[in-house]
Amino acid sequence: MTTRTPNPSGCQHCGIDQREHMRQWKPPAGWHQWTQPTQDQIKARMRARRANRKEQ
């Protein structure tokens, strides 16, 4: 089974790409606009995506 990881540059709160985001609701952020992810989030998402590729 493949685990879906957010795009590394997706929203800080929900992982949706900036072009598709508009306004989203997600706890605990509630209604929010796209927010740039932190460098730590980007790094963690890239590592998770790499780990998922190795499992396949």
PyMOL Python script that loads the backbone (N, CA, C, O; Angstrom):
from pymol import cmd

cmd.read_pdbstr("""\
ATOM      1  N   MET A   1       0.841  -1.179   0.000  1.00  0.00           N
ATOM      2  CA  MET A   1       0.000   0.000   0.000  1.00  0.00           C
ATOM      3  C   MET A   1       0.884   1.240   0.000  1.00  0.00           C
ATOM      4  O   MET A   1       1.844   1.320   0.767  1.00  0.00           O
ATOM      5  N   THR A   2       0.567   2.201  -0.851  1.00  0.00           N
ATOM      6  CA  THR A   2       1.339   3.429  -0.965  1.00  0.00           C
ATOM      7  C   THR A   2       0.758   4.490  -0.045  1.00  0.00           C
ATOM      8  O   THR A   2      -0.446   4.744  -0.048  1.00  0.00           O
ATOM      9  N   THR A   3       1.629   5.102   0.738  1.00  0.00           N
ATOM     10  CA  THR A   3       1.217   6.196   1.610  1.00  0.00           C
ATOM     11  C   THR A   3       1.395   7.505   0.849  1.00  0.00           C
ATOM     12  O   THR A   3       2.465   7.772   0.303  1.00  0.00           O
ATOM     13  N   ARG A   4       0.356   8.305   0.816  1.00  0.00           N
ATOM     14  CA  ARG A   4       0.423   9.586   0.100  1.00  0.00           C
ATOM     15  C   ARG A   4       1.056  10.636   1.012  1.00  0.00           C
ATOM     16  O   ARG A   4       0.582  10.881   2.122  1.00  0.00           O
ATOM     17  N   THR A   5       2.126  11.244   0.527  1.00  0.00           N
ATOM     18  CA  THR A   5       2.774  12.317   1.282  1.00  0.00           C
ATOM     19  C   THR A   5       2.509  13.637   0.572  1.00  0.00           C
ATOM     20  O   THR A   5       2.407  13.671  -0.654  1.00  0.00           O
ATOM     21  N   PRO A   6       2.397  14.713   1.322  1.00  0.00           N
ATOM     22  CA  PRO A   6       2.158  16.015   0.693  1.00  0.00           C
ATOM     23  C   PRO A   6       3.343  16.445  -0.161  1.00  0.00           C
ATOM     24  O   PRO A   6       4.481  16.044   0.083  1.00  0.00           O
ATOM     25  N   ASN A   7       3.059  17.259  -1.155  1.00  0.00           N
ATOM     26  CA  ASN A   7       4.103  17.855  -1.960  1.00  0.00           C
ATOM     27  C   ASN A   7       5.026  18.631  -1.017  1.00  0.00           C
ATOM     28  O   ASN A   7       4.535  19.350  -0.147  1.00  0.00           O
ATOM     29  N   PRO A   8       6.342  18.506  -1.165  1.00  0.00           N
ATOM     30  CA  PRO A   8       7.249  19.221  -0.259  1.00  0.00           C
ATOM     31  C   PRO A   8       6.997  20.722  -0.171  1.00  0.00           C
ATOM     32  O   PRO A   8       7.228  21.322   0.879  1.00  0.00           O
ATOM     33  N   SER A   9       6.530  21.336  -1.250  1.00  0.00           N
ATOM     34  CA  SER A   9       6.274  22.768  -1.211  1.00  0.00           C
ATOM     35  C   SER A   9       4.789  23.085  -1.023  1.00  0.00           C
ATOM     36  O   SER A   9       4.361  24.217  -1.252  1.00  0.00           O
ATOM     37  N   GLY A  10       4.010  22.096  -0.611  1.00  0.00           N
ATOM     38  CA  GLY A  10       2.587  22.312  -0.347  1.00  0.00           C
ATOM     39  C   GLY A  10       2.374  23.137   0.908  1.00  0.00           C
ATOM     40  O   GLY A  10       3.312  23.405   1.658  1.00  0.00           O
ATOM     41  N   CYS A  11       1.142  23.531   1.124  1.00  0.00           N
ATOM     42  CA  CYS A  11       0.775  24.386   2.256  1.00  0.00           C
ATOM     43  C   CYS A  11       1.315  23.851   3.583  1.00  0.00           C
ATOM     44  O   CYS A  11       1.348  22.642   3.813  1.00  0.00           O
ATOM     45  N   GLN A  12       1.723  24.747   4.422  1.00  0.00           N
ATOM     46  CA  GLN A  12       2.244  24.403   5.752  1.00  0.00           C
ATOM     47  C   GLN A  12       1.210  23.642   6.584  1.00  0.00           C
ATOM     48  O   GLN A  12       1.572  22.773   7.377  1.00  0.00           O
ATOM     49  N   HIS A  13      -0.067  23.961   6.409  1.00  0.00           N
ATOM     50  CA  HIS A  13      -1.111  23.383   7.244  1.00  0.00           C
ATOM     51  C   HIS A  13      -1.710  22.100   6.679  1.00  0.00           C
ATOM     52  O   HIS A  13      -2.018  21.173   7.429  1.00  0.00           O
ATOM     53  N   CYS A  14      -1.878  22.043   5.342  1.00  0.00           N
ATOM     54  CA  CYS A  14      -2.616  20.908   4.779  1.00  0.00           C
ATOM     55  C   CYS A  14      -1.887  20.188   3.648  1.00  0.00           C
ATOM     56  O   CYS A  14      -2.317  19.107   3.246  1.00  0.00           O
ATOM     57  N   GLY A  15      -0.806  20.747   3.124  1.00  0.00           N
ATOM     58  CA  GLY A  15      -0.029  20.082   2.094  1.00  0.00           C
ATOM     59  C   GLY A  15      -0.526  20.260   0.670  1.00  0.00           C
ATOM     60  O   GLY A  15       0.074  19.705  -0.251  1.00  0.00           O
ATOM     61  N   ILE A  16      -1.598  21.012   0.454  1.00  0.00           N
ATOM     62  CA  ILE A  16      -2.137  21.228  -0.887  1.00  0.00           C
ATOM     63  C   ILE A  16      -1.250  22.227  -1.627  1.00  0.00           C
ATOM     64  O   ILE A  16      -0.777  23.200  -1.040  1.00  0.00           O
ATOM     65  N   ASP A  17      -1.026  21.976  -2.939  1.00  0.00           N
ATOM     66  CA  ASP A  17      -0.213  22.875  -3.748  1.00  0.00           C
ATOM     67  C   ASP A  17      -0.813  24.273  -3.793  1.00  0.00           C
ATOM     68  O   ASP A  17      -2.029  24.438  -3.688  1.00  0.00           O
ATOM     69  N   GLN A  18       0.034  25.266  -3.947  1.00  0.00           N
ATOM     70  CA  GLN A  18      -0.392  26.664  -3.923  1.00  0.00           C
ATOM     71  C   GLN A  18      -1.410  26.978  -5.019  1.00  0.00           C
ATOM     72  O   GLN A  18      -2.376  27.696  -4.760  1.00  0.00           O
ATOM     73  N   ARG A  19      -1.224  26.466  -6.226  1.00  0.00           N
ATOM     74  CA  ARG A  19      -2.122  26.777  -7.343  1.00  0.00           C
ATOM     75  C   ARG A  19      -3.519  26.209  -7.135  1.00  0.00           C
ATOM     76  O   ARG A  19      -4.488  26.753  -7.665  1.00  0.00           O
ATOM     77  N   GLU A  20      -3.642  25.133  -6.379  1.00  0.00           N
ATOM     78  CA  GLU A  20      -4.932  24.466  -6.171  1.00  0.00           C
ATOM     79  C   GLU A  20      -5.581  24.850  -4.839  1.00  0.00           C
ATOM     80  O   GLU A  20      -6.700  24.421  -4.558  1.00  0.00           O
ATOM     81  N   HIS A  21      -4.918  25.625  -4.041  1.00  0.00           N
ATOM     82  CA  HIS A  21      -5.302  25.814  -2.652  1.00  0.00           C
ATOM     83  C   HIS A  21      -6.521  26.698  -2.436  1.00  0.00           C
ATOM     84  O   HIS A  21      -7.508  26.244  -1.856  1.00  0.00           O
ATOM     85  N   MET A  22      -6.480  27.930  -2.879  1.00  0.00           N
ATOM     86  CA  MET A  22      -7.497  28.936  -2.591  1.00  0.00           C
ATOM     87  C   MET A  22      -7.667  29.049  -1.074  1.00  0.00           C
ATOM     88  O   MET A  22      -6.704  29.384  -0.385  1.00  0.00           O
ATOM     89  N   ARG A  23      -8.872  28.777  -0.527  1.00  0.00           N
ATOM     90  CA  ARG A  23      -9.073  28.788   0.924  1.00  0.00           C
ATOM     91  C   ARG A  23      -9.511  27.395   1.339  1.00  0.00           C
ATOM     92  O   ARG A  23     -10.393  26.805   0.715  1.00  0.00           O
ATOM     93  N   GLN A  24      -8.906  26.878   2.372  1.00  0.00           N
ATOM     94  CA  GLN A  24      -9.197  25.531   2.860  1.00  0.00           C
ATOM     95  C   GLN A  24      -9.469  25.586   4.349  1.00  0.00           C
ATOM     96  O   GLN A  24      -9.074  26.528   5.037  1.00  0.00           O
ATOM     97  N   TRP A  25     -10.151  24.557   4.838  1.00  0.00           N
ATOM     98  CA  TRP A  25     -10.381  24.435   6.276  1.00  0.00           C
ATOM     99  C   TRP A  25      -9.716  23.167   6.765  1.00  0.00           C
ATOM    100  O   TRP A  25      -9.920  22.091   6.203  1.00  0.00           O
ATOM    101  N   LYS A  26      -8.925  23.294   7.803  1.00  0.00           N
ATOM    102  CA  LYS A  26      -8.271  22.129   8.407  1.00  0.00           C
ATOM    103  C   LYS A  26      -7.963  22.453   9.859  1.00  0.00           C
ATOM    104  O   LYS A  26      -7.372  23.492  10.155  1.00  0.00           O
ATOM    105  N   PRO A  27      -8.362  21.564  10.769  1.00  0.00           N
ATOM    106  CA  PRO A  27      -8.035  21.817  12.169  1.00  0.00           C
ATOM    107  C   PRO A  27      -6.536  21.648  12.390  1.00  0.00           C
ATOM    108  O   PRO A  27      -5.960  20.813  11.694  1.00  0.00           O
ATOM    109  N   PRO A  28      -5.875  22.321  13.246  1.00  0.00           N
ATOM    110  CA  PRO A  28      -6.375  23.384  14.097  1.00  0.00           C
ATOM    111  C   PRO A  28      -6.297  24.757  13.434  1.00  0.00           C
ATOM    112  O   PRO A  28      -6.650  25.760  14.053  1.00  0.00           O
ATOM    113  N   ALA A  29      -5.836  24.813  12.176  1.00  0.00           N
ATOM    114  CA  ALA A  29      -5.671  26.110  11.504  1.00  0.00           C
ATOM    115  C   ALA A  29      -7.001  26.753  11.131  1.00  0.00           C
ATOM    116  O   ALA A  29      -7.078  27.975  11.003  1.00  0.00           O
ATOM    117  N   GLY A  30      -8.047  25.952  10.955  1.00  0.00           N
ATOM    118  CA  GLY A  30      -9.338  26.491  10.529  1.00  0.00           C
ATOM    119  C   GLY A  30      -9.250  26.956   9.087  1.00  0.00           C
ATOM    120  O   GLY A  30      -8.468  26.409   8.309  1.00  0.00           O
ATOM    121  N   TRP A  31     -10.046  27.966   8.714  1.00  0.00           N
ATOM    122  CA  TRP A  31      -9.983  28.519   7.363  1.00  0.00           C
ATOM    123  C   TRP A  31      -8.646  29.227   7.210  1.00  0.00           C
ATOM    124  O   TRP A  31      -8.266  30.045   8.047  1.00  0.00           O
ATOM    125  N   HIS A  32      -7.944  28.908   6.143  1.00  0.00           N
ATOM    126  CA  HIS A  32      -6.628  29.509   5.954  1.00  0.00           C
ATOM    127  C   HIS A  32      -6.297  29.624   4.477  1.00  0.00           C
ATOM    128  O   HIS A  32      -6.866  28.921   3.641  1.00  0.00           O
ATOM    129  N   GLN A  33      -5.376  30.514   4.170  1.00  0.00           N
ATOM    130  CA  GLN A  33      -4.821  30.638   2.834  1.00  0.00           C
ATOM    131  C   GLN A  33      -3.551  29.803   2.786  1.00  0.00           C
ATOM    132  O   GLN A  33      -3.045  29.355   3.814  1.00  0.00           O
ATOM    133  N   TRP A  34      -3.041  29.601   1.562  1.00  0.00           N
ATOM    134  CA  TRP A  34      -1.797  28.856   1.417  1.00  0.00           C
ATOM    135  C   TRP A  34      -0.702  29.562   2.198  1.00  0.00           C
ATOM    136  O   TRP A  34      -0.539  30.779   2.101  1.00  0.00           O
ATOM    137  N   THR A  35       0.040  28.793   2.967  1.00  0.00           N
ATOM    138  CA  THR A  35       1.145  29.315   3.756  1.00  0.00           C
ATOM    139  C   THR A  35       2.391  28.510   3.407  1.00  0.00           C
ATOM    140  O   THR A  35       2.350  27.280   3.373  1.00  0.00           O
ATOM    141  N   GLN A  36       3.483  29.195   3.149  1.00  0.00           N
ATOM    142  CA  GLN A  36       4.722  28.516   2.789  1.00  0.00           C
ATOM    143  C   GLN A  36       5.152  27.573   3.910  1.00  0.00           C
ATOM    144  O   GLN A  36       5.129  27.956   5.080  1.00  0.00           O
ATOM    145  N   PRO A  37       5.542  26.350   3.568  1.00  0.00           N
ATOM    146  CA  PRO A  37       5.997  25.418   4.599  1.00  0.00           C
ATOM    147  C   PRO A  37       7.361  25.829   5.144  1.00  0.00           C
ATOM    148  O   PRO A  37       8.119  26.547   4.491  1.00  0.00           O
ATOM    149  N   THR A  38       7.651  25.362   6.343  1.00  0.00           N
ATOM    150  CA  THR A  38       8.965  25.640   6.929  1.00  0.00           C
ATOM    151  C   THR A  38      10.009  24.767   6.243  1.00  0.00           C
ATOM    152  O   THR A  38       9.668  23.777   5.596  1.00  0.00           O
ATOM    153  N   GLN A  39      11.259  25.128   6.384  1.00  0.00           N
ATOM    154  CA  GLN A  39      12.333  24.318   5.809  1.00  0.00           C
ATOM    155  C   GLN A  39      12.337  22.913   6.406  1.00  0.00           C
ATOM    156  O   GLN A  39      12.631  21.942   5.709  1.00  0.00           O
ATOM    157  N   ASP A  40      12.013  22.803   7.693  1.00  0.00           N
ATOM    158  CA  ASP A  40      11.952  21.487   8.335  1.00  0.00           C
ATOM    159  C   ASP A  40      10.822  20.635   7.753  1.00  0.00           C
ATOM    160  O   ASP A  40      10.984  19.428   7.575  1.00  0.00           O
ATOM    161  N   GLN A  41       9.672  21.264   7.456  1.00  0.00           N
ATOM    162  CA  GLN A  41       8.567  20.526   6.843  1.00  0.00           C
ATOM    163  C   GLN A  41       8.949  20.035   5.447  1.00  0.00           C
ATOM    164  O   GLN A  41       8.669  18.892   5.086  1.00  0.00           O
ATOM    165  N   ILE A  42       9.583  20.896   4.675  1.00  0.00           N
ATOM    166  CA  ILE A  42      10.003  20.515   3.321  1.00  0.00           C
ATOM    167  C   ILE A  42      10.946  19.322   3.390  1.00  0.00           C
ATOM    168  O   ILE A  42      10.791  18.354   2.645  1.00  0.00           O
ATOM    169  N   LYS A  43      11.913  19.394   4.278  1.00  0.00           N
ATOM    170  CA  LYS A  43      12.892  18.322   4.424  1.00  0.00           C
ATOM    171  C   LYS A  43      12.226  17.013   4.850  1.00  0.00           C
ATOM    172  O   LYS A  43      12.532  15.952   4.306  1.00  0.00           O
ATOM    173  N   ALA A  44      11.316  17.088   5.823  1.00  0.00           N
ATOM    174  CA  ALA A  44      10.618  15.889   6.299  1.00  0.00           C
ATOM    175  C   ALA A  44       9.742  15.284   5.197  1.00  0.00           C
ATOM    176  O   ALA A  44       9.682  14.062   5.056  1.00  0.00           O
ATOM    177  N   ARG A  45       9.070  16.126   4.422  1.00  0.00           N
ATOM    178  CA  ARG A  45       8.220  15.633   3.328  1.00  0.00           C
ATOM    179  C   ARG A  45       9.056  14.972   2.238  1.00  0.00           C
ATOM    180  O   ARG A  45       8.650  13.956   1.673  1.00  0.00           O
ATOM    181  N   MET A  46      10.213  15.541   1.942  1.00  0.00           N
ATOM    182  CA  MET A  46      11.087  14.942   0.929  1.00  0.00           C
ATOM    183  C   MET A  46      11.611  13.584   1.401  1.00  0.00           C
ATOM    184  O   MET A  46      11.682  12.635   0.620  1.00  0.00           O
ATOM    185  N   ARG A  47      11.971  13.499   2.661  1.00  0.00           N
ATOM    186  CA  ARG A  47      12.442  12.217   3.204  1.00  0.00           C
ATOM    187  C   ARG A  47      11.331  11.167   3.215  1.00  0.00           C
ATOM    188  O   ARG A  47      11.575   9.999   2.915  1.00  0.00           O
ATOM    189  N   ALA A  48      10.115  11.584   3.562  1.00  0.00           N
ATOM    190  CA  ALA A  48       8.986  10.656   3.574  1.00  0.00           C
ATOM    191  C   ALA A  48       8.694  10.154   2.163  1.00  0.00           C
ATOM    192  O   ALA A  48       8.422   8.970   1.966  1.00  0.00           O
ATOM    193  N   ARG A  49       8.750  11.044   1.195  1.00  0.00           N
ATOM    194  CA  ARG A  49       8.496  10.651  -0.191  1.00  0.00           C
ATOM    195  C   ARG A  49       9.558   9.671  -0.677  1.00  0.00           C
ATOM    196  O   ARG A  49       9.242   8.703  -1.370  1.00  0.00           O
ATOM    197  N   ARG A  50      10.810   9.917  -0.318  1.00  0.00           N
ATOM    198  CA  ARG A  50      11.895   9.010  -0.690  1.00  0.00           C
ATOM    199  C   ARG A  50      11.704   7.644  -0.035  1.00  0.00           C
ATOM    200  O   ARG A  50      11.918   6.615  -0.675  1.00  0.00           O
ATOM    201  N   ALA A  51      11.304   7.629   1.232  1.00  0.00           N
ATOM    202  CA  ALA A  51      11.089   6.361   1.934  1.00  0.00           C
ATOM    203  C   ALA A  51       9.937   5.574   1.286  1.00  0.00           C
ATOM    204  O   ALA A  51      10.000   4.349   1.191  1.00  0.00           O
ATOM    205  N   ASN A  52       8.894   6.276   0.843  1.00  0.00           N
ATOM    206  CA  ASN A  52       7.768   5.608   0.181  1.00  0.00           C
ATOM    207  C   ASN A  52       8.195   4.993  -1.141  1.00  0.00           C
ATOM    208  O   ASN A  52       7.693   3.931  -1.509  1.00  0.00           O
ATOM    209  N   ARG A  53       9.105   5.631  -1.863  1.00  0.00           N
ATOM    210  CA  ARG A  53       9.595   5.077  -3.132  1.00  0.00           C
ATOM    211  C   ARG A  53      10.368   3.791  -2.895  1.00  0.00           C
ATOM    212  O   ARG A  53      10.255   2.847  -3.676  1.00  0.00           O
ATOM    213  N   LYS A  54      11.148   3.746  -1.830  1.00  0.00           N
ATOM    214  CA  LYS A  54      11.938   2.554  -1.524  1.00  0.00           C
ATOM    215  C   LYS A  54      11.068   1.364  -1.166  1.00  0.00           C
ATOM    216  O   LYS A  54      11.464   0.221  -1.397  1.00  0.00           O
ATOM    217  N   GLU A  55       9.887   1.609  -0.605  1.00  0.00           N
ATOM    218  CA  GLU A  55       8.981   0.530  -0.218  1.00  0.00           C
ATOM    219  C   GLU A  55       8.354  -0.148  -1.435  1.00  0.00           C
ATOM    220  O   GLU A  55       7.954  -1.310  -1.367  1.00  0.00           O
ATOM    221  N   GLN A  56       8.271   0.573  -2.534  1.00  0.00           N
ATOM    222  CA  GLN A  56       7.587   0.028  -3.717  1.00  0.00           C
ATOM    223  C   GLN A  56       8.410  -0.936  -4.461  1.00  0.00           C
ATOM    224  O   GLN A  56       7.965  -1.474  -5.475  1.00  0.00           O
TER     225      GLN A  56
END
""", "prot")
cmd.dss("prot")
cmd.show_as("cartoon", "prot")
cmd.util.cbc("prot")
cmd.orient("prot")
